[in-house]
Amino acid sequence: MKQIKMTLSNRIYIPTLFPKFGNFETAIIIGDIRKKLQITQEELSSCGIETKDDESGVKCVSWKNSKTIEVNFTDLELKFLTELFTEKNDKKELMLDFDTLNFYSQLMFDKELV
């Protein structure tokens, strides 16, 4: 078990990396992670989260106030996330924003970026 600080950005972005196909065990692990990252109705209003179309008509999620939560991941969830982020890193497919890199640092090296 490991506790990691998660931003709204992480909680929105990370599920987009999950595979669409897999086995039963992976589906359970992904489902459990999704529950932990789920954004609540209270957060929708308190953080001012909304979906808008950008200039090119693509749907984008935006928020006025950020919120960080601490999430406890099980060993199986950590193994899944570590493998997922290692694969994305090796393929150079990680978003290079601060929140993603900070999550990666916590996951892989047990420390936050400053």
Backbone bond lengths (Angstrom), bond angles and torsions (degrees), N, CA, C in turn:
res aa  C-N    CA-C-N  psi(-1)  N-CA   C-N-CA  omega(-1)  CA-C   N-CA-C  phi
1 M - - - 1.460 - - 1.524 107.74 -
2 K 1.327 114.10 138.58 1.449 120.03 -179.24 1.527 108.71 -145.84
3 Q 1.324 115.45 138.40 1.462 121.16 179.23 1.528 109.58 -99.60
4 I 1.349 115.53 129.95 1.460 121.06 -179.49 1.522 108.90 -130.14
5 K 1.341 116.05 136.46 1.462 121.32 176.16 1.519 108.94 -75.67
6 M 1.328 115.36 130.41 1.463 121.48 -176.82 1.527 110.38 -122.41
7 T 1.313 116.48 129.53 1.459 121.58 175.14 1.528 109.27 -90.46
8 L 1.322 116.40 168.21 1.470 119.98 174.01 1.521 110.09 -57.87
9 S 1.315 116.13 -41.65 1.455 120.72 179.76 1.529 111.23 -57.33
10 N 1.330 117.28 -46.47 1.473 121.32 177.58 1.518 111.27 -60.46
11 R 1.311 115.23 -44.12 1.470 120.68 -175.12 1.523 112.00 -68.56
12 I 1.320 117.34 -24.22 1.462 121.30 176.00 1.535 110.05 -86.91
13 Y 1.319 117.11 -42.46 1.467 122.20 -173.95 1.527 113.77 -74.67
14 I 1.313 118.31 -46.88 1.468 121.26 -171.66 1.524 113.12 -56.65
15 P 1.340 120.14 -45.08 1.474 117.92 178.71 1.532 114.17 -61.29
16 T 1.331 118.16 -22.19 1.465 119.57 177.81 1.526 111.86 -70.30
17 L 1.328 117.22 -15.83 1.463 121.79 179.72 1.524 112.70 -86.72
18 F 1.330 117.14 -13.83 1.467 120.57 -175.08 1.531 110.75 -64.34
19 P 1.335 116.00 142.79 1.466 119.17 178.43 1.533 111.18 -66.93
20 K 1.320 115.72 152.64 1.460 120.65 178.18 1.524 111.30 -84.98
21 F 1.326 117.37 -21.26 1.452 122.37 -178.77 1.521 109.76 -128.91
22 G 1.324 116.12 153.29 1.456 121.33 178.81 1.509 109.41 175.51
23 N 1.306 115.51 -158.78 1.463 119.72 179.30 1.531 110.29 -105.28
24 F 1.321 115.56 178.41 1.459 122.09 -175.88 1.529 111.09 -60.66
25 E 1.329 117.45 -44.37 1.460 121.16 -178.26 1.530 111.18 -62.10
26 T 1.327 116.09 -42.28 1.459 120.14 178.60 1.522 110.93 -63.58
27 A 1.335 117.02 -39.26 1.466 120.90 178.05 1.526 111.28 -61.02
28 I 1.314 117.52 -39.59 1.473 121.79 178.32 1.527 109.84 -65.66
29 I 1.323 116.90 -46.78 1.468 121.10 -179.38 1.530 110.30 -62.21
30 I 1.321 117.46 -45.86 1.465 120.88 178.79 1.526 110.35 -61.63
31 G 1.329 117.19 -42.23 1.463 120.59 178.46 1.517 112.36 -60.21
32 D 1.330 116.06 -42.13 1.465 120.09 179.23 1.534 111.47 -66.54
33 I 1.323 116.99 -40.17 1.471 120.07 177.38 1.526 110.01 -64.60
34 R 1.323 117.09 -43.75 1.478 120.69 178.89 1.531 110.97 -56.74
35 K 1.330 116.95 -41.93 1.477 120.74 178.97 1.527 110.79 -61.00
36 K 1.319 116.36 -40.99 1.463 120.22 -178.47 1.529 112.35 -70.50
37 L 1.322 117.04 -29.33 1.460 121.66 -177.60 1.527 112.60 -93.47
38 Q 1.315 116.59 -6.50 1.462 121.37 -174.68 1.526 112.40 -55.72
39 I 1.321 115.17 135.79 1.462 121.43 176.77 1.526 107.68 -88.94
40 T 1.316 115.76 132.45 1.460 120.77 -175.15 1.527 111.75 -88.30
41 Q 1.330 115.53 165.54 1.468 121.13 175.27 1.522 110.70 -61.72
42 E 1.327 116.35 -37.20 1.474 120.73 178.78 1.519 110.09 -61.88
43 E 1.339 117.24 -40.32 1.466 121.14 178.85 1.527 112.02 -67.88
44 L 1.339 116.63 -34.09 1.461 119.37 177.03 1.516 110.87 -53.54
45 S 1.345 115.97 -45.90 1.465 118.90 -177.95 1.528 112.03 -83.63
46 S 1.325 118.62 -44.03 1.466 119.63 -175.45 1.530 112.70 -68.71
47 C 1.311 117.75 -28.75 1.465 121.18 179.85 1.529 112.20 -99.24
48 G 1.324 116.50 -5.37 1.460 119.75 179.85 1.516 112.90 66.57
49 I 1.331 117.10 40.04 1.463 121.63 -177.69 1.527 109.23 -79.70
50 E 1.330 114.47 132.78 1.462 119.12 176.06 1.525 110.34 -153.03
51 T 1.325 114.71 156.77 1.461 121.15 177.12 1.517 108.20 -102.57
52 K 1.326 114.81 130.94 1.471 121.11 -179.03 1.520 108.94 -132.87
53 D 1.314 115.38 160.73 1.463 121.00 170.82 1.522 107.78 -88.24
54 D 1.346 116.57 133.33 1.458 118.19 174.76 1.537 109.31 -81.42
55 E 1.318 117.69 -172.39 1.458 122.43 -175.65 1.532 112.75 -58.87
56 S 1.337 116.66 -30.26 1.470 120.13 -178.02 1.526 112.73 -96.29
57 G 1.348 117.36 7.05 1.457 121.06 177.84 1.517 115.01 87.91
58 V 1.320 117.26 5.40 1.467 121.47 178.48 1.528 109.07 -81.99
59 K 1.334 116.65 136.55 1.465 121.49 178.78 1.525 109.78 -72.48
60 C 1.325 116.27 130.46 1.462 122.61 179.60 1.531 108.95 -132.16
61 V 1.317 115.46 143.72 1.462 120.81 175.90 1.519 107.76 -95.95
62 S 1.324 116.15 132.29 1.462 120.28 177.05 1.520 109.08 -131.98
63 W 1.337 116.10 161.95 1.458 121.11 178.74 1.512 108.83 -149.71
64 K 1.325 114.47 154.02 1.464 120.70 -178.50 1.519 111.65 -93.21
65 N 1.330 117.26 -34.94 1.463 122.65 -177.74 1.519 108.60 -125.95
66 S 1.316 116.71 129.40 1.453 120.44 178.57 1.524 110.17 -87.16
67 K 1.302 115.42 157.44 1.459 121.39 178.46 1.523 107.12 -142.29
68 T 1.319 115.79 136.42 1.463 121.49 176.45 1.516 108.62 -111.90
69 I 1.331 115.98 134.70 1.464 120.68 174.86 1.526 107.59 -123.69
70 E 1.318 115.36 159.98 1.462 120.31 175.29 1.514 107.88 -104.43
71 V 1.327 115.91 128.18 1.458 122.12 -176.56 1.522 108.89 -116.83
72 N 1.323 115.80 132.05 1.460 121.92 175.10 1.524 108.81 -92.89
73 F 1.326 115.90 117.63 1.454 121.58 178.54 1.526 109.68 -102.86
74 T 1.334 116.34 138.63 1.457 121.52 175.92 1.522 109.68 -74.50
75 D 1.320 116.06 169.83 1.464 120.36 178.90 1.530 111.37 -61.20
76 L 1.340 118.06 -40.33 1.462 120.64 178.91 1.529 111.68 -66.74
77 E 1.328 116.64 -39.15 1.467 120.45 176.77 1.521 110.73 -64.89
78 L 1.333 116.34 -42.21 1.470 120.64 178.50 1.529 111.30 -63.17
79 K 1.315 116.29 -41.64 1.473 120.67 178.24 1.524 109.75 -61.44
80 F 1.331 117.00 -45.69 1.460 121.27 179.17 1.532 110.74 -61.26
81 L 1.328 116.96 -49.34 1.467 121.19 -178.37 1.527 111.76 -64.76
82 T 1.326 116.84 -39.62 1.469 121.08 178.53 1.523 110.45 -62.53
83 E 1.329 116.65 -45.97 1.466 120.18 178.68 1.528 110.97 -64.19
84 L 1.325 116.68 -41.48 1.461 121.56 179.64 1.526 111.16 -62.28
85 F 1.329 116.34 -48.85 1.465 120.14 -178.14 1.525 112.27 -71.81
86 T 1.323 118.29 -31.10 1.465 121.00 174.38 1.521 110.07 -63.99
87 E 1.337 115.95 -44.91 1.463 120.79 178.22 1.534 111.10 -61.28
88 K 1.339 116.61 -47.61 1.465 120.40 -179.41 1.531 110.86 -64.27
89 N 1.319 117.31 -38.08 1.462 121.33 178.45 1.532 110.57 -65.83
90 D 1.331 116.37 -46.09 1.469 120.56 -179.55 1.530 111.63 -61.24
91 K 1.339 116.18 -34.21 1.471 120.64 179.56 1.528 112.47 -86.93
92 K 1.346 115.17 0.23 1.473 121.26 -177.60 1.523 111.13 58.62
93 E 1.351 115.11 45.14 1.459 121.76 -178.59 1.528 112.68 -114.52
94 L 1.327 117.60 14.02 1.464 120.23 177.73 1.522 109.92 -82.99
95 M 1.331 116.08 139.71 1.459 118.63 170.03 1.519 106.99 -66.29
96 L 1.309 117.59 140.63 1.456 121.37 -174.90 1.521 112.90 -101.41
97 D 1.322 116.68 31.37 1.463 119.80 175.72 1.530 109.26 -84.91
98 F 1.324 116.38 162.80 1.459 121.73 -175.31 1.531 111.95 -59.46
99 D 1.339 118.12 -44.60 1.471 120.53 -176.55 1.525 112.02 -61.53
100 T 1.332 116.93 -42.92 1.469 120.20 178.93 1.523 110.71 -65.83
101 L 1.324 116.92 -44.91 1.463 120.30 180.00 1.525 111.62 -65.71
102 N 1.329 117.26 -34.86 1.460 120.87 177.49 1.528 110.74 -67.80
103 F 1.335 117.12 -42.41 1.469 119.93 175.74 1.523 109.90 -60.46
104 Y 1.326 117.05 -46.65 1.464 122.51 179.26 1.533 110.78 -57.46
105 S 1.313 116.64 -43.80 1.461 121.30 179.39 1.529 111.40 -63.35
106 Q 1.334 116.92 -42.27 1.470 120.28 178.19 1.528 110.73 -65.50
107 L 1.329 116.18 -42.16 1.451 121.76 -177.80 1.527 111.40 -66.72
108 M 1.322 116.54 -46.95 1.455 120.64 -171.84 1.534 114.15 -90.99
109 F 1.334 116.63 -31.95 1.464 119.20 -172.08 1.520 114.35 -122.55
110 D 1.338 116.83 4.32 1.478 122.18 178.94 1.515 113.44 58.56
111 K 1.334 117.84 31.81 1.464 117.84 175.11 1.523 109.88 -149.13
112 E 1.328 113.65 149.22 1.455 120.89 177.98 1.509 110.14 -85.67
113 L 1.324 115.86 151.37 1.459 120.60 171.17 1.529 107.28 -77.83
114 V 1.296 116.90 152.07 1.468 120.32 -179.61 1.499 109.96 -94.80
